[in-house]
Structure formats: structure tokens, C-alpha cells
């Protein structure tokens, strides 16, 4: 017998008692960027990864490092460069001359939270090694396969300004990211607070651990039980299908979309909506959950056509038109 919505909500609130203290602890170090922190939590709860686009200096590294400290998770930062090799990420076999054997040396990918900084600066082989680890949750070194720790989240960053000497991620690989988040500059008030808090040579505030990685893994099991009504499921499917066949869906963007979202988007949108409902303390998904998280799930999966670019329409514009047109249940 399935649990009632009230029972699921009670379970969500009990399992998610750490959400508010975690946000408050992170806010002691990070000013603003509430949207980024929420999206990181959505990806953690939905067992996905995040592609982050933003100019330098917007606390991308600090946000993930602070989240790792507050969750007692192991953090690793990878600075991608054109001369990087796959072994620099996953690890390699080292010859031991004393016994004539090989010793396995794990790479920095063996962490809970991995920051892949400027991932588009790495050559294709390195990008493939990272994305394979993200997809399979395991790596192969020599003839042996090693599972990656749980939870496991990759936050890959891209600099939208400087493109010289970069290897842009192919659309098929970008599709493996659950979310693509665009980080904007802080507001005037937030920047004034940043000045007061950070403009000194001393150390940053110590981050107190609020929970363990095991709590996040347990929370995922609760997220999977969150109720999604059939009408909401149909709404998700209609949104994703509208990116492929807009005319049949009544969306006036015919000829403006080169490629629409794959079925993976349907899965990720539902998972992300469930995770968002969990963060809100609810045992059921509303259409507003889907709309709130939908742009971050779809923006990197809807590829504008040349006609759209000629009209200065971005993927965000096209996704916005879809959400404005598809009836909300």
C-alpha cells in the first residue's frame, strides 16, 4: 500500500531537517548566490551534475568548498588546462621497482564534490574521461574498475567571455549535466555586504558541519518517494516534447530550434522537481516546482537555429516561450 501524501510530507520534513541550518551556515560565508546553492542541493538530491557558466570572481569555487565543509564531504578542485591527460583525473598505475608490480594511484575524481574549473580548456580525451566518470559513477585504471564515492557531484565551470584556446563541450556531452546554471553579478546591496565581510587579509569564517554525506544519500531515498501526480507528469512530457515539435504543441517557435531536448531531460526535470519539493518541505510536486527548475534543466538542451540567432533569440528565450504557452495543470 502506497504511503499517503501527508505521510510522505512528514517523512520529507523529518529527513530534511538539515536544509534550513545548512542554508544558514553557508550564508555565513557566501553572500547572495542563493540560487546557485539551491541548484547544487537539487543536483545532490537528484544524483545529477551541474554545468556552471559565469565570469571569474563570483564565488563558484568558494560556494562548492563551503558546501563540502558544511556536509563533511571530500572536496577536490581540478584546474583544466590544454596539456592535461585523462590520468590526471582518474589516476594511473605506478611501477614499484622493489617487487616488480604496479600500485594503483587514485586521481582527484575520487571525491564527493569535484570542481572541474574551466572544463572547456581541456582536450576532448580529458573531457570524455570526466563525463564517463559522471555517467558511470566508476572509473577503470588498468584492468580494474573502481566505484566513485557517494554522494558524487561534479560542478563544471565555463567562462562565457574568454574563448581563445578552448575546446567547447559537444551538445551530446553537455546533455549529461542535469542542470546548467548561469551565475550573475551580485546586487548592489549584496556587493556592499561582500565588501564588509571579505575586504580583509584574515581567514574566512570557519564553516561548521551540519550533516554527513550519509544524510544526503538517505535523503535521496526520501526524494524518490515524493508524489508526482499524473497531470504533472503529462505537463513535464508536454514541455519536453514542445522543444522537439513546437508546431504540434502550439508553440510559435517553428524553425527556431535546431535540436530539442532528449528523454533524459524528461527524467532530469522530474527528478529536479522532486528535489525542489524536498527543499520546500513538501511530499508532492507542484507545477511551480517544474517551472522554477525547468529553465536550468532545458537551457543547455534546446539548441537555437541560425534563424533564431539572426533574431538574437537565445535558448532561454525559446524555453521561456514554451513555458508561457504550454497549459499549466
Phi, psi and omega per residue, in radians:
X1 nan 2.261 -3.117
X2 -1.260 2.563 3.114
X3 -1.236 2.595 3.094
X4 -1.276 2.848 -3.138
X5 -1.072 -0.650 3.124
X6 -1.127 -0.698 3.107
X7 -1.132 -0.703 3.105
X8 -1.138 -0.741 3.122
X9 -1.076 -0.731 3.095
X10 -1.082 -0.698 3.119
X11 -1.154 -0.695 3.116
X12 -1.097 -0.797 -3.102
X13 -1.170 -0.626 3.105
X14 -1.218 -0.765 -3.113
X15 -1.284 -0.475 -3.085
X16 -1.773 0.423 3.139
X17 -1.103 -0.278 -3.130
X18 -1.487 -0.181 -2.997
X19 -1.080 -0.897 -3.110
X20 -1.145 -0.826 3.080
X21 -1.037 -0.615 3.131
X22 -1.150 -0.792 3.110
X23 -1.062 -0.718 -3.133
X24 -1.163 -0.675 -3.141
X25 -1.173 -0.731 3.118
X26 -1.151 -0.644 -3.124
X27 -1.142 -0.320 3.086
X28 -1.190 -0.435 -3.138
X29 -1.888 -0.756 -3.056
X30 -1.701 2.168 3.087
X31 -1.665 2.230 -3.096
X32 1.211 -2.636 3.124
X33 0.955 0.490 3.097
X34 -1.055 -0.654 3.130
X35 -1.107 -0.719 3.122
X36 -1.116 -0.796 -3.136
X37 -1.078 -0.756 3.119
X38 -1.090 -0.694 -3.140
X39 -1.193 -0.623 3.062
X40 -1.104 -0.716 3.108
X41 -1.174 -0.678 3.087
X42 -1.053 -0.773 3.140
X43 -1.156 -0.693 3.102
X44 -1.087 -0.781 -3.114
X45 -1.272 -0.511 -3.139
X46 -1.636 0.071 3.109
X47 1.035 0.767 3.129
X48 -2.135 -2.976 -3.131
X49 -2.283 2.860 -3.026
X50 -2.188 2.308 2.964
X51 -1.793 2.150 -3.009
X52 -2.016 2.272 3.112
X53 -2.074 2.189 -3.135
X54 -3.108 2.691 3.140
X55 -1.249 2.831 3.138
X56 -1.106 2.662 3.031
X57 1.585 0.239 -3.100
X58 -1.825 0.398 3.025
X59 1.190 0.540 3.103
X60 -1.152 -0.898 3.135
X61 -1.104 -0.784 -3.098
X62 -1.102 -0.636 -3.140
X63 -1.095 -0.846 -3.112
X64 -1.203 -0.663 3.127
X65 -1.136 -0.703 3.113
X66 -1.166 -0.729 3.095
X67 -1.064 -0.700 3.129
X68 -1.109 -0.754 -3.135
X69 -1.149 -0.661 -3.103
X70 -1.300 -0.274 -3.139
X71 -1.998 0.167 -3.107
X72 0.951 0.589 -3.135
X73 -1.657 2.647 3.105
X74 -1.393 2.271 -3.070
X75 -1.998 2.409 3.039
X76 -2.384 2.443 3.101
X77 -2.006 2.247 3.114
X78 -1.989 2.062 3.075
X79 -1.645 1.898 -3.042
X80 -1.393 2.405 3.140
X81 -2.397 2.802 -3.106
X82 -1.124 -0.381 -3.104
X83 -1.684 0.236 -3.113
X84 -1.293 2.622 3.104
X85 -2.050 2.701 3.101
X86 -0.957 -0.603 3.138
X87 -1.117 -0.420 3.103
X88 -1.179 -0.300 -3.135
X89 -1.779 -0.954 -2.987
X90 -1.533 -0.430 -3.092
X91 1.960 -3.106 -3.059
X92 -2.738 3.078 3.047
X93 -1.732 2.272 -3.139
X94 -1.938 2.259 -3.115
X95 -1.305 2.304 3.083
X96 -1.843 1.859 -3.069
X97 -1.179 -0.320 -3.091
X98 -1.210 -0.736 3.140
X99 -2.012 0.045 3.100
X100 1.260 0.216 3.133
X101 -1.843 -3.083 -3.140
X102 -2.033 2.460 3.110
X103 -1.952 2.329 3.134
X104 -1.414 2.231 3.063
X105 -1.982 1.986 -3.134
X106 -1.243 2.519 3.103
X107 -1.553 3.135 -3.098
X108 -1.205 -0.131 3.112
X109 -1.176 -0.298 -3.138
X110 -1.432 1.274 3.124
X111 -2.598 2.923 3.106
X112 -1.391 -0.794 -3.137
X113 -2.108 2.060 -3.079
X114 -2.052 2.148 3.049
X115 -1.671 1.966 3.090
X116 -1.694 1.566 -2.995
X117 -1.378 2.217 -3.132
X118 0.930 1.023 -3.073
X119 -1.072 -0.443 -3.127
X120 -1.357 0.029 3.039
X121 -1.576 -0.181 -3.117
X122 -1.546 2.581 3.085
X123 -1.191 2.967 -2.999
X124 -1.043 -0.678 -3.114
X125 -1.086 -0.690 -3.127
X126 -1.236 -0.756 3.088
X127 -1.035 -0.726 3.141
X128 -1.128 -0.698 3.120
X129 -1.096 -0.730 3.122
X130 -1.147 -0.824 -3.069
X131 -1.205 -0.538 3.060
X132 -1.167 -0.719 3.083
X133 -1.104 -0.682 3.107
X134 -1.092 -0.741 -3.051
X135 -1.331 -0.821 -3.029
X136 -1.536 -0.278 -3.087
X137 1.044 0.508 3.100
X138 -2.771 2.796 3.088
X139 -2.336 2.699 3.102
X140 -1.984 2.165 3.092
X141 -2.094 2.017 -3.017
X142 1.195 -2.120 3.123
X143 -1.907 0.160 -3.062
X144 -1.994 2.450 3.141
X145 -1.843 2.369 -3.110
X146 -2.163 2.277 3.064
X147 -1.345 2.579 3.123
X148 -1.555 2.700 -3.073
X149 -1.180 2.766 3.076
X150 -2.030 2.415 -0.100
X151 -1.257 2.811 -3.121
X152 -2.375 2.053 -3.125
X153 -2.332 2.314 3.047
X154 -1.886 2.181 3.003
X155 -1.888 1.814 -3.127
X156 -1.707 2.298 -3.103
X157 -1.925 2.605 3.043
X158 -2.294 2.420 3.044
X159 -1.573 2.028 -3.062
X160 -1.319 -0.192 -3.040
X161 -1.642 -1.001 -3.017
X162 -1.560 1.903 -3.083
X163 -1.937 -0.050 -3.136
X164 -1.199 2.302 3.122
X165 1.297 0.483 -3.134
X166 -1.968 2.819 3.088
X167 -2.122 1.567 -3.043
X168 -0.972 2.495 3.118
X169 -1.205 2.274 3.071
X170 -1.098 2.635 -3.107
X171 -1.008 -0.647 -3.126
X172 -1.129 -0.545 3.119
X173 -1.441 -0.627 3.097
X174 -1.059 -0.524 -3.121
X175 -1.094 -0.309 -3.120
X176 -1.345 -0.252 3.092
X177 -1.417 2.297 3.101
X178 -1.103 -0.786 -3.053
X179 -2.257 2.544 2.888
X180 -2.076 2.052 -3.066
X181 -1.939 2.298 3.068
X182 -1.805 2.094 -3.092
X183 -1.665 2.206 -3.126
X184 -1.759 2.959 3.070
X185 -1.153 2.641 3.104
X186 -1.212 2.814 3.056
X187 -1.245 2.980 -3.139
X188 -1.062 -0.754 -3.137
X189 -1.126 -0.736 3.119
X190 -1.131 -0.706 -3.141
X191 -1.164 -0.580 3.077
X192 -1.154 -0.687 3.085
X193 -1.160 -0.683 3.086
X194 -1.042 -0.731 3.117
X195 -1.045 -0.830 -3.125
X196 -1.115 -0.628 -3.006
X197 -1.531 -0.551 -2.958
X198 -1.929 -0.260 -3.022
X199 -1.417 1.110 3.048
X200 -2.680 2.869 -3.069
X201 -1.574 0.011 -3.125
X202 -1.376 3.088 -3.130
X203 -1.320 2.748 3.076
X204 -1.255 2.800 3.120
X205 -1.014 2.461 3.076
X206 -1.158 2.356 3.141
X207 -1.650 2.190 3.128
X208 -1.587 2.367 3.125
X209 -1.212 2.297 -3.123
X210 -1.795 -0.547 -3.119
X211 -2.683 3.049 3.121
X212 -1.887 2.803 3.050
X213 -0.971 -0.531 3.135
X214 -1.100 -0.574 3.092
X215 -1.122 -0.662 3.126
X216 -1.168 -0.714 3.116
X217 -1.110 -0.723 3.105
X218 -1.147 -0.671 3.131
X219 -1.096 -0.569 3.105
X220 -1.055 -0.685 3.132
X221 -1.110 -0.640 3.097
X222 -1.211 -0.709 3.123
X223 -1.005 -0.687 -3.127
X224 -1.135 -0.342 -3.135
X225 -1.582 -0.146 -3.096
X226 -1.084 2.339 -3.017
X227 -1.328 2.324 3.040
X228 -2.142 1.983 -3.112
X229 -1.168 2.675 3.141
X230 -1.016 -0.637 3.132
X231 -1.145 -0.635 3.089
X232 -1.218 -0.680 3.083
X233 -1.069 -0.762 3.105
X234 -1.094 -0.653 3.118
X235 -1.082 -0.753 3.118
X236 -1.094 -0.808 -3.137
X237 -1.102 -0.732 3.140
X238 -1.103 -0.683 3.129
X239 -1.105 -0.818 -3.094
X240 -1.197 -0.728 -3.139
X241 -1.158 -0.502 3.121
X242 -1.160 -0.379 3.087
X243 -1.301 -0.354 -3.116
X244 -1.721 -0.746 -3.104
X245 -2.209 1.252 -3.052
X246 -1.092 -0.583 -3.105
X247 -1.119 -0.771 3.123
X248 -1.128 -0.457 -3.129
X249 -1.593 -0.035 3.124
X250 1.381 0.303 3.124
X251 -1.700 2.212 -3.043
X252 -1.488 1.117 3.057
X253 -2.298 0.464 -3.139
X254 -1.034 2.269 3.138
X255 1.467 -0.076 -3.119
X256 -1.738 -0.130 -3.122
X257 -1.986 2.091 3.097
X258 -1.370 -0.724 3.128
X259 -2.559 2.357 -3.141
X260 -1.666 -3.022 -3.073
X261 -1.425 2.585 3.141
X262 -1.515 2.976 3.056
X263 -1.003 -0.401 3.069
X264 -1.042 -0.572 3.107
X265 -1.125 -0.658 3.103
X266 -1.069 -0.754 3.140
X267 -1.161 -0.852 -3.090
X268 -1.145 -0.638 3.140
X269 -1.131 -0.675 3.106
X270 -1.213 -0.772 3.112
X271 -1.078 -0.769 -3.125
X272 -1.158 -0.663 3.099
X273 -1.134 -0.689 3.069
X274 -1.091 -0.783 3.141
X275 -1.105 -0.665 3.111
X276 -1.146 -0.705 3.085
X277 -1.090 -0.679 3.099
X278 -1.050 -0.786 3.136
X279 -1.129 -0.451 3.095
X280 -1.537 -0.032 3.098
X281 1.366 0.490 -3.135
X282 -2.011 2.611 3.106
X283 -1.696 0.236 -3.140
X284 -2.541 2.695 -3.123
X285 -1.694 2.347 3.060
X286 -1.862 2.806 3.042
X287 -1.002 -0.506 3.127
X288 -1.156 -0.594 3.042
X289 -1.032 -0.769 -3.137
X290 -1.119 -0.754 -3.123
X291 -1.199 -0.640 -3.108
X292 -1.133 -0.728 -3.044
X293 -1.692 -0.180 -2.969
X294 -1.082 -0.716 -3.106
X295 -1.085 -0.716 -3.118
X296 -1.217 -0.442 3.103
X297 -1.413 -0.572 -2.971
X298 -1.791 -0.357 -2.973
X299 -1.055 -0.557 -3.126
X300 -1.642 0.027 -3.141
X301 -1.881 -0.191 3.103
X302 -1.824 1.929 -3.073
X303 -1.715 2.029 3.137
X304 -1.154 2.602 3.090
X305 -1.467 3.062 3.095
X306 -1.081 -0.619 3.119
X307 -1.099 -0.706 3.122
X308 -1.140 -0.735 3.124
X309 -1.120 -0.613 3.109
X310 -1.147 -0.486 3.102
X311 -1.647 0.172 3.135
X312 1.033 0.621 3.086
X313 -1.712 2.261 3.120
X314 -1.692 3.009 3.086
X315 -1.086 -0.594 3.097
X316 -1.089 -0.675 3.100
X317 -1.107 -0.748 -3.108
X318 -1.176 -0.756 3.112
X319 -1.121 -0.668 3.106
X320 -1.068 -0.705 3.111
X321 -1.138 -0.638 3.117
X322 -1.118 -0.811 3.140
X323 -1.148 -0.558 3.127
X324 -1.281 -0.410 -3.020
X325 -1.695 -0.758 -3.063
X326 -1.157 2.195 -3.103
X327 -1.061 2.404 3.117
X328 -1.555 2.271 -3.109
X329 -1.210 nan nan
